[in-house]
């Protein structure tokens, strides 16, 4: 019986760690470009600590088959990470033609507990996604 409980606990901890290591939120938004309504889909993924120590990274990947250069339309000035007590201004770094990294300087990654909201603006549309840590 003890072995079964220990095995169940180990599986639960491993599943929680894997889930926390990579969390994704899907979304979409629409804009009018050249008098045409265009809808874009995206996935925002929490990547954890960035390669640069002291930064937390989120990847914003767009599903675009229309040929728009969406990462160049993201506004750095409106890229913000909010927790209960912190409001952290971020920066963007182009990863590919359809994706961008959102980087936020965080002194202690443990400051990101509870609900975290990530905001940015693309083509003038405000994107907001919530993550639970």
N, C-alpha and C positions, 0 to 999 in steps of 0.2 A: 504494500500500500504506500509506504514512504517513497519507494522508487517511482511509482506512478505519479505521485504529487510532485516530486522533484523534476521528473521529465516534463510534466505539464507546465511547471513554472519556467523551466529552461526554454521551452518552445515559445511561451508567452513573452518572455524577455527578448528572445531573438527576433520575434515578429515585431515587437514594439520598436526595437532598435532599427530594424530594416525600414519600417514605416517612417520613423522620424528622420532617417537619413535622406529620404527622397520623397517629398510630398508635392503633389501637383494639384492645381486648380485650373479648370477649363473656363473659357469665356468667349464672348464675341461682342463686336460692336460694329456699327455702321456709320458711314460718312458719305457726304455728297462730294464727288470729285468730277469736275468738268460736267456738271449738270446730270450726273448719273449716280444713283445710290449704289454703294459698294459695301458689302458685308465682309468683315475679316474675322476669322477664328484664331484663337491663341491658347497656349498652355503656359502657365507660370509655374515653375518648379523651384522649390527650395533646394539649394545645393549644399548648404552648410557653410563652413569656413572656406573662404576663397584661398587661392594659391598665395595671395599676399596676406601675411599674418595680420590679424586684427580687423578683418573685413568679412562680412557675411554676404553670400552671393545668391541671387535668384536668377534663373534663366527665363526669359520671355521669348517663346518660340511661336512664330506665326505660320499658319497654314495658308499660304498665298500662292495661287496659280495664275494671278493676274499680272505679274511682272512689276509690282510696286516695290520700291526700296523702303520698306517700312521702318527698319532700324534707324535710318537717317531722320525719320519724322518724330522720334521720341525726344521729348524735351527734358533735359537734365534738371532744369530749375524746378520742375514739378515732380521729381522722383523722390519720394519720401517713404520712410519706414516708421510706423507708429506702434508703440506699445502703450501700456497703461500710463507710464511715467516719462517715456522718451519720445522725442520726435527727431529722427535722424535724416539728414539730407544725404541723398545718394548721388552716384554718378553712373553713367552708362558706358559700356564697352562693347563694341560690335564683335560678335562671335562669328556670324556667317551672314549670308544675304537675307536669311529669314529669321535670325535670332540675335538676341542681345543679352548681355549680362547686366544685371542691376546690382551694383556693389554699394554696401553700406558700412561705414567704419563703426565697429563695435568694440569697446574696450574689453568687455567680458561677455562671452556668448551666453552665459547664464542670465544676462539681463533680458534675454528673449524668452521669457516664460509666460505661459498663458496664451492669450490671443494677440496676434501680430497682424497688422494691416499694411499692405504694400500698395502705394499709389504711384501712378505715373500718367503721363498724358501723351497720346499718340493721335496725330492728325486733328488735334484739338479736342479729342474725346478723352474723358478721364476714365482710367482703368483702376479698379480697386479689387484686391483679392485679400481674403483673410486666411490666415494659417493658425493652427493651434499646436503649440509646443508642449 
